[in-house]
Amino acid sequence: MERTSKVSWVRRPFHIFNHSTREGIKFSVKFSILFVGSFIALWALLEVKRYYNIDVIPGYDSPVDDAYGAARGTIVEFFK
């Protein structure tokens, strides 16, 4: 059983965030995890596609492949 103080000036702990702020933070964290997870999955898929030279349409590079190749080339040049 919880003991309560009989002193009138003792208050319960003050919560910094109200309910709506906590819900907003929970939503932001869930959205961030989903976004980062999707980014990592897409990156891994494109890297496997490049490594094994898998083409959905042979001889055709999609704009996603071009953007990934350009970004990868820029990062490789940066770390040389």
VODODO-53981 format. One record per residue: residue in three letters; x, y, z of N, C-alpha, C, CB in turn. Coordinates in pm, 1 decimal, always signed. Glycine has a CB too. Layout:
N
+------+----------+----------+----------+----------+----------+----------+----------+----------+----------+----------+----------+----------+
: resn :     n.xx :     n.yy :     n.zz :    ca.xx :    ca.yy :    ca.zz :     c.xx :     c.yy :     c.zz :    cb.xx :    cb.yy :    cb.zz :
+------+----------+----------+----------+----------+----------+----------+----------+----------+----------+----------+----------+----------+
:  ALA :        X :        Y :        Z :        X :        Y :        Z :        X :        Y :        Z :        X :        Y :        Z :
...
+------+----------+----------+----------+----------+----------+----------+----------+----------+----------+----------+----------+----------+
end
This chain:
80
+------+----------+----------+----------+----------+----------+----------+----------+----------+----------+----------+----------+----------+
: resn :     n.xx :     n.yy :     n.zz :    ca.xx :    ca.yy :    ca.zz :     c.xx :     c.yy :     c.zz :    cb.xx :    cb.yy :    cb.zz :
+------+----------+----------+----------+----------+----------+----------+----------+----------+----------+----------+----------+----------+
:  MET :    +83.3 :   -117.8 :     +0.0 :     +0.0 :     +0.0 :     +0.0 :    +87.6 :   +124.0 :     +0.0 :    -94.7 :     -0.1 :   +120.4 :
:  GLU :    +50.4 :   +220.6 :    -80.7 :   +131.5 :   +341.6 :    -94.7 :   +104.1 :   +436.7 :    +21.4 :   +102.7 :   +411.6 :   -229.6 :
:  ARG :   +211.2 :   +490.4 :    +75.0 :   +196.5 :   +585.6 :   +184.6 :   +181.1 :   +725.1 :   +126.3 :   +317.8 :   +579.0 :   +281.8 :
:  THR :    +95.7 :   +801.9 :   +183.0 :    +79.8 :   +940.9 :   +141.5 :   +123.3 :  +1031.7 :   +254.5 :    -66.4 :   +970.8 :   +100.5 :
:  SER :   +175.6 :  +1145.0 :   +216.3 :   +222.7 :  +1240.3 :   +315.1 :   +105.4 :  +1322.9 :   +367.4 :   +331.5 :  +1331.6 :   +255.1 :
:  LYS :   +108.4 :  +1355.4 :   +492.2 :     +4.0 :  +1438.8 :   +550.0 :    +40.9 :  +1585.3 :   +541.5 :    -21.7 :  +1399.7 :   +694.6 :
:  VAL :   +159.9 :  +1613.2 :   +489.3 :   +203.0 :  +1751.6 :   +475.0 :   +138.8 :  +1807.4 :   +349.1 :   +359.1 :  +1763.1 :   +469.0 :
:  SER :    +75.2 :  +1923.1 :   +358.8 :     -1.4 :  +1976.9 :   +246.5 :    +87.4 :  +2030.4 :   +133.6 :    -92.5 :  +2087.1 :   +295.5 :
:  TRP :   +209.6 :  +2067.5 :   +161.4 :   +293.4 :  +2126.5 :    +58.0 :   +369.0 :  +2022.7 :    -23.9 :   +390.8 :  +2221.8 :   +120.1 :
:  VAL :   +360.8 :  +1896.0 :    +10.5 :   +425.0 :  +1790.2 :    -66.5 :   +332.3 :  +1753.4 :   -181.4 :   +457.5 :  +1665.4 :    +22.7 :
:  ARG :   +384.4 :  +1758.6 :   -302.2 :   +302.9 :  +1731.0 :   -420.5 :   +350.8 :  +1605.0 :   -490.1 :   +306.3 :  +1849.6 :   -517.6 :
:  ARG :   +268.6 :  +1557.7 :   -580.3 :   +307.4 :  +1443.8 :   -663.1 :   +414.8 :  +1488.6 :   -761.4 :   +184.6 :  +1384.3 :   -738.3 :
:  PRO :   +490.0 :  +1394.2 :   -816.6 :   +593.7 :  +1432.2 :   -913.6 :   +532.9 :  +1504.7 :  -1033.1 :   +671.0 :  +1308.1 :   -961.5 :
:  PHE :   +601.7 :  +1606.4 :  -1076.7 :   +556.9 :  +1685.8 :  -1191.2 :   +600.2 :  +1616.9 :  -1320.4 :   +613.8 :  +1830.7 :  -1184.4 :
:  HIS :   +506.6 :  +1595.2 :  -1409.3 :   +538.2 :  +1534.7 :  -1537.8 :   +569.2 :  +1645.2 :  -1637.7 :   +421.3 :  +1445.4 :  -1588.1 :
:  ILE :   +683.2 :  +1635.1 :  -1701.8 :   +725.6 :  +1737.6 :  -1796.4 :   +635.0 :  +1738.8 :  -1918.5 :   +871.1 :  +1715.0 :  -1838.6 :
:  PHE :   +597.8 :  +1620.7 :  -1967.9 :   +518.0 :  +1611.2 :  -2089.1 :   +374.8 :  +1572.8 :  -2054.3 :   +579.2 :  +1509.4 :  -2186.7 :
:  ASN :   +280.7 :  +1642.0 :  -2117.2 :   +142.2 :  +1600.9 :  -2098.8 :   +111.6 :  +1485.8 :  -2193.7 :    +45.1 :  +1719.7 :  -2122.6 :
:  HIS :    -10.7 :  +1436.6 :  -2191.2 :    -46.4 :  +1316.2 :  -2267.8 :    -27.4 :  +1335.7 :  -2418.3 :   -191.2 :  +1276.9 :  -2239.2 :
:  SER :    -71.3 :  +1449.1 :  -2472.0 :    -62.4 :  +1469.3 :  -2617.1 :    +82.8 :  +1481.1 :  -2663.5 :   -140.3 :  +1594.6 :  -2657.9 :
:  THR :   +167.8 :  +1540.0 :  -2581.6 :   +309.2 :  +1550.5 :  -2617.8 :   +374.4 :  +1413.6 :  -2618.6 :   +383.2 :  +1643.7 :  -2521.2 :
:  ARG :   +341.8 :  +1330.0 :  -2520.0 :   +396.5 :  +1194.5 :  -2516.3 :   +351.0 :  +1113.7 :  -2636.3 :   +355.6 :  +1123.9 :  -2387.6 :
:  GLU :   +225.6 :  +1129.8 :  -2676.4 :   +175.4 :  +1059.4 :  -2794.2 :   +247.4 :  +1107.5 :  -2919.1 :    +23.6 :  +1079.4 :  -2809.1 :
:  GLY :   +274.7 :  +1237.2 :  -2927.1 :   +349.0 :  +1291.9 :  -3040.9 :   +490.1 :  +1237.5 :  -3047.7 :   +353.2 :  +1443.0 :  -3033.2 :
:  ILE :   +553.4 :  +1224.5 :  -2932.5 :   +689.2 :  +1169.4 :  -2928.0 :   +687.3 :  +1022.6 :  -2969.3 :   +750.2 :  +1184.8 :  -2786.2 :
:  LYS :   +589.1 :   +947.2 :  -2921.2 :   +577.9 :   +806.0 :  -2959.5 :   +559.2 :   +792.5 :  -3110.4 :   +460.4 :   +738.7 :  -2885.0 :
:  PHE :   +473.2 :   +878.0 :  -3167.3 :   +451.2 :   +874.8 :  -3312.0 :   +579.9 :   +908.2 :  -3386.5 :   +339.5 :   +973.0 :  -3351.9 :
:  SER :   +652.5 :  +1010.0 :  -3340.6 :   +777.3 :  +1049.7 :  -3406.3 :   +880.3 :   +938.1 :  -3402.3 :   +834.4 :  +1174.9 :  -3340.7 :
:  VAL :   +891.3 :   +870.9 :  -3290.5 :   +987.3 :   +761.1 :  -3277.5 :   +949.0 :   +646.0 :  -3370.4 :   +994.4 :   +711.8 :  -3130.9 :
:  LYS :   +820.3 :   +609.7 :  -3372.3 :   +774.9 :   +502.2 :  -3460.1 :   +797.0 :   +537.6 :  -3606.6 :   +627.5 :   +472.1 :  -3435.2 :
:  PHE :   +766.3 :   +661.6 :  -3643.9 :   +786.1 :   +705.6 :  -3781.8 :   +934.5 :   +703.4 :  -3817.8 :   +728.2 :   +846.8 :  -3802.5 :
:  SER :  +1019.9 :   +748.4 :  -3727.4 :  +1164.2 :   +749.8 :  -3752.7 :  +1218.1 :   +608.9 :  -3770.5 :  +1238.1 :   +819.6 :  -3638.5 :
:  ILE :  +1174.5 :   +515.5 :  -3685.9 :  +1219.2 :   +377.0 :  -3697.4 :  +1174.4 :   +318.4 :  -3830.3 :  +1165.5 :   +292.3 :  -3580.5 :
:  LEU :  +1050.7 :   +345.9 :  -3869.9 :   +998.6 :   +296.8 :  -3997.2 :  +1076.1 :   +356.0 :  -4114.8 :   +849.5 :   +330.0 :  -4010.0 :
:  PHE :  +1103.6 :   +486.0 :  -4109.7 :  +1176.5 :   +553.7 :  -4217.7 :  +1319.2 :   +501.3 :  -4229.4 :  +1178.3 :   +705.2 :  -4194.3 :
:  VAL :  +1388.5 :   +491.1 :  -4118.7 :  +1527.2 :   +443.3 :  -4120.1 :  +1532.8 :   +297.2 :  -4163.1 :  +1592.2 :   +460.5 :  -3981.2 :
:  GLY :  +1441.2 :   +216.4 :  -4113.7 :  +1436.5 :    +75.4 :  -4153.5 :  +1411.2 :    +58.8 :  -4302.1 :  +1329.3 :     +2.4 :  -4075.4 :
:  SER :  +1320.9 :   +139.4 :  -4357.5 :  +1293.6 :   +134.5 :  -4501.2 :  +1415.6 :   +177.2 :  -4581.5 :  +1173.9 :   +223.6 :  -4536.1 :
:  PHE :  +1484.6 :   +280.5 :  -4534.7 :  +1604.6 :   +328.4 :  -4603.3 :  +1712.9 :   +221.0 :  -4604.3 :  +1657.4 :   +456.3 :  -4536.5 :
:  ILE :  +1734.5 :   +155.4 :  -4490.8 :  +1837.4 :    +51.5 :  -4483.0 :  +1801.1 :    -67.7 :  -4571.7 :  +1856.4 :     +5.5 :  -4337.2 :
:  ALA :  +1672.4 :   -105.3 :  -4573.4 :  +1629.2 :   -217.2 :  -4657.5 :  +1647.7 :   -183.4 :  -4805.9 :  +1481.4 :   -252.6 :  -4628.5 :
:  LEU :  +1613.0 :    -61.8 :  -4846.3 :  +1631.0 :    -20.5 :  -4985.4 :  +1779.4 :    -16.5 :  -5021.8 :  +1566.5 :   +117.2 :  -5009.4 :
:  TRP :  +1862.3 :    +35.2 :  -4932.1 :  +2005.6 :    +40.5 :  -4957.0 :  +2062.7 :   -100.1 :  -4973.8 :  +2077.0 :   +113.8 :  -4842.8 :
:  ALA :  +2022.4 :   -191.9 :  -4885.9 :  +2072.0 :   -329.5 :  -4894.2 :  +2027.1 :   -395.4 :  -5024.7 :  +2023.0 :   -412.0 :  -4773.2 :
:  LEU :  +1903.1 :   -372.1 :  -5063.0 :  +1851.5 :   -428.4 :  -5187.8 :  +1928.4 :   -375.5 :  -5309.2 :  +1702.2 :   -396.6 :  -5202.3 :
:  LEU :  +1954.2 :   -246.6 :  -5311.9 :  +2029.6 :   -188.9 :  -5423.8 :  +2174.2 :   -236.7 :  -5425.1 :  +2025.9 :    -36.6 :  -5417.1 :
:  GLU :  +2232.2 :   -255.4 :  -5308.2 :  +2370.4 :   -303.4 :  -5301.8 :  +2379.8 :   -448.4 :  -5350.1 :  +2425.0 :   -291.4 :  -5157.9 :
:  VAL :  +2284.4 :   -532.7 :  -5312.6 :  +2281.9 :   -671.7 :  -5359.9 :  +2259.8 :   -674.1 :  -5511.0 :  +2170.7 :   -753.2 :  -5287.1 :
:  LYS :  +2172.0 :   -587.1 :  -5559.4 :  +2144.4 :   -577.7 :  -5703.4 :  +2271.2 :   -539.4 :  -5779.9 :  +2032.2 :   -474.3 :  -5730.6 :
:  ARG :  +2347.1 :   -443.8 :  -5724.8 :  +2470.5 :   -401.6 :  -5790.0 :  +2577.5 :   -509.9 :  -5782.7 :  +2522.1 :   -273.0 :  -5726.7 :
:  TYR :  +2591.1 :   -575.5 :  -5667.0 :  +2696.2 :   -674.4 :  -5646.3 :  +2677.4 :   -795.4 :  -5737.9 :  +2698.6 :   -719.1 :  -5500.2 :
:  TYR :  +2554.5 :   -844.1 :  -5748.3 :  +2527.3 :   -962.1 :  -5829.7 :  +2485.2 :   -927.5 :  -5972.3 :  +2420.2 :  -1045.3 :  -5764.4 :
:  ASN :  +2485.6 :   -800.4 :  -6006.4 :  +2451.8 :   -752.3 :  -6140.5 :  +2314.2 :   -805.2 :  -6184.7 :  +2560.8 :   -795.2 :  -6241.8 :
:  ILE :  +2215.8 :   -787.0 :  -6098.9 :  +2079.5 :   -830.5 :  -6126.3 :  +2006.2 :   -717.5 :  -6197.7 :  +2005.5 :   -871.4 :  -5995.0 :
:  ASP :  +1948.6 :   -745.3 :  -6312.5 :  +1869.7 :   -647.8 :  -6386.5 :  +1729.2 :   -700.6 :  -6404.5 :  +1933.9 :   -616.2 :  -6522.8 :
:  VAL :  +1631.1 :   -618.0 :  -6369.5 :  +1491.9 :   -656.2 :  -6391.0 :  +1463.5 :   -652.6 :  -6541.1 :  +1394.3 :   -561.5 :  -6312.8 :
:  ILE :  +1507.2 :   -544.5 :  -6605.9 :  +1499.9 :   -532.7 :  -6751.9 :  +1644.5 :   -528.0 :  -6800.4 :  +1416.9 :   -403.5 :  -6798.5 :
:  PRO :  +1691.5 :   -632.1 :  -6867.5 :  +1832.5 :   -636.0 :  -6908.4 :  +1872.0 :   -515.6 :  -6994.9 :  +1860.7 :   -764.9 :  -6984.6 :
:  GLY :  +1984.0 :   -455.8 :  -6958.4 :  +2037.7 :   -343.4 :  -7034.5 :  +1973.8 :   -210.3 :  -7002.0 :  +2022.5 :   -369.6 :  -7178.7 :
:  TYR :  +1882.2 :   -203.7 :  -6907.3 :  +1814.9 :    -78.7 :  -6873.3 :  +1845.3 :    -42.6 :  -6728.3 :  +1661.8 :    -90.1 :  -6896.0 :
:  ASP :  +1899.0 :    +77.0 :  -6707.5 :  +1923.4 :   +127.4 :  -6572.8 :  +1811.0 :   +224.1 :  -6536.7 :  +2063.4 :   +197.1 :  -6562.5 :
:  SER :  +1742.3 :   +193.8 :  -6430.9 :  +1632.4 :   +280.1 :  -6387.8 :  +1688.8 :   +407.4 :  -6324.3 :  +1539.6 :   +205.5 :  -6287.7 :
:  PRO :  +1606.2 :   +509.5 :  -6309.9 :  +1652.6 :   +631.3 :  -6242.2 :  +1699.3 :   +605.1 :  -6098.8 :  +1541.6 :   +735.1 :  -6241.1 :
:  VAL :  +1640.2 :   +506.1 :  -6032.5 :  +1684.2 :   +471.6 :  -5896.9 :  +1826.3 :   +416.9 :  -5901.4 :  +1588.3 :   +368.0 :  -5831.9 :
:  ASP :  +1855.7 :   +332.4 :  -6000.6 :  +1991.7 :   +279.2 :  -6015.9 :  +2091.5 :   +391.2 :  -6044.5 :  +1996.1 :   +174.6 :  -6129.0 :
:  ASP :  +2050.5 :   +484.7 :  -6130.6 :  +2138.5 :   +597.5 :  -6162.7 :  +2165.6 :   +683.9 :  -6040.1 :  +2077.2 :   +682.7 :  -6273.7 :
:  ALA :  +2061.2 :   +714.9 :  -5963.8 :  +2078.5 :   +797.0 :  -5843.6 :  +2163.9 :   +724.4 :  -5740.8 :  +1942.2 :   +833.4 :  -5782.8 :
:  TYR :  +2141.7 :   +593.5 :  -5725.4 :  +2221.5 :   +516.2 :  -5630.4 :  +2368.1 :   +511.3 :  -5674.2 :  +2165.0 :   +373.4 :  -5616.5 :
:  GLY :  +2391.1 :   +490.0 :  -5802.8 :  +2528.4 :   +487.0 :  -5853.0 :  +2599.3 :   +619.2 :  -5834.1 :  +2529.8 :   +449.6 :  -5998.7 :
:  ALA :  +2527.4 :   +730.1 :  -5858.3 :  +2587.7 :   +862.6 :  -5840.5 :  +2619.0 :   +888.8 :  -5693.0 :  +2493.8 :   +972.2 :  -5895.2 :
:  ALA :  +2526.1 :   +854.8 :  -5605.6 :  +2549.3 :   +876.2 :  -5462.3 :  +2663.1 :   +788.2 :  -5411.8 :  +2421.2 :   +847.6 :  -5382.1 :
:  ARG :  +2664.7 :   +665.1 :  -5456.8 :  +2770.7 :   +572.8 :  -5414.7 :  +2906.8 :   +620.5 :  -5465.4 :  +2741.8 :   +430.1 :  -5466.0 :
:  GLY :  +2911.2 :   +666.0 :  -5590.9 :  +3036.4 :   +717.8 :  -5646.2 :  +3086.5 :   +839.5 :  -5571.2 :  +3018.6 :   +752.1 :  -5791.8 :
:  THR :  +2995.3 :   +927.6 :  -5532.7 :  +3033.2 :  +1046.9 :  -5456.6 :  +3089.3 :  +1008.9 :  -5320.2 :  +2912.6 :  +1140.4 :  -5439.6 :
:  ILE :  +3025.3 :   +914.0 :  -5253.7 :  +3072.3 :   +871.2 :  -5121.5 :  +3207.8 :   +802.6 :  -5131.5 :  +2970.5 :   +776.8 :  -5056.0 :
:  VAL :  +3227.9 :   +718.9 :  -5233.6 :  +3355.1 :   +650.0 :  -5253.7 :  +3467.0 :   +751.2 :  -5280.4 :  +3344.1 :   +549.4 :  -5370.7 :
:  GLU :  +3438.5 :   +852.8 :  -5363.6 :  +3538.5 :   +954.6 :  -5392.6 :  +3572.1 :  +1037.9 :  -5268.5 :  +3489.3 :  +1045.4 :  -5504.8 :
:  PHE :  +3473.6 :  +1059.7 :  -5185.5 :  +3494.6 :  +1138.5 :  -5063.2 :  +3589.4 :  +1067.8 :  -4967.3 :  +3360.8 :  +1165.6 :  -4993.3 :
:  PHE :  +3580.3 :   +936.1 :  -4959.4 :  +3662.2 :   +861.9 :  -4863.9 :  +3793.5 :   +810.2 :  -4922.9 :  +3583.4 :   +746.5 :  -4809.9 :
:  LYS :  +3828.6 :   +847.4 :  -5044.9 :  +3957.2 :   +805.2 :  -5102.7 :  +4070.5 :   +882.0 :  -5042.8 :  +3957.8 :   +822.8 :  -5253.3 :
+------+----------+----------+----------+----------+----------+----------+----------+----------+----------+----------+----------+----------+
end
